[in-house]
Amino acid sequence: MKSTMVNLWHPIHDVPASFFSKTLAKQLGESLGTFLEYDGANMGKGYQNFLRVRI
C-alpha cells in the first residue's frame, strides 16, 4: 500500500489578535499535524480575522 502526504492550509478562527504570536501558531499547528508554516496576514482585519497554518 502506498502512503501519500499532502500539505494543507488550515484556517483557525476566533483567535484574539492580542494573543496571536508565532509560538501560538506553531502550537495550534502541531495540535493538528506537523506544523510547516503560518500566515497571519488576516489577523485583526474585521470579519476576516483568522490565521492559517500549513500542516
N, C-alpha and C positions, 0 to 999 in steps of 0.2 A: 504494500500500500504506500503510495506517495503522499508525503506531507507537504503542504504549502502554507507559507506565512504571508500575510497581507498587512501592510501598514495602513492604518485608518486615522483620520482626523475625527476626534470625538468632541462635540461641544459640551461645555459644563456651564449651566445657567445658575443664576441667583448667587453668585459669589460677590459679596460686598467688596467694592473697589478698595476700601481701606484694608482688607485682608489679603489682597492679591499680592503675590510675590512669586519669584521663580521657584522657591522652595515649595510653596503650596502647589503650584502647577505640577512639579515633579512628584510630590506625594500623591496627588489625585491621579496622575497618570499611572504611577506604579500600582495603585489600587485596582486599576482597570486592566493592566497588562504590563508590557515592557515599555517604559517611557522612552521616547526618542527626542521630542522637542515640543515647544509650546508656542502659541501665538496669542498674545494678549492685546492685540490692536483694537478690539471692540470693547474692552473693559471701560466702564463708565460712560458709555455712549447711549444713554436713554434706554429705549426699548430693545436695542441690540446688545445689551450688557451681558456678555458671555466671554469665556476664554475657550480656546481649542487646545487639546493636547493630541499629539501624534503618538499612537501606540502600535 
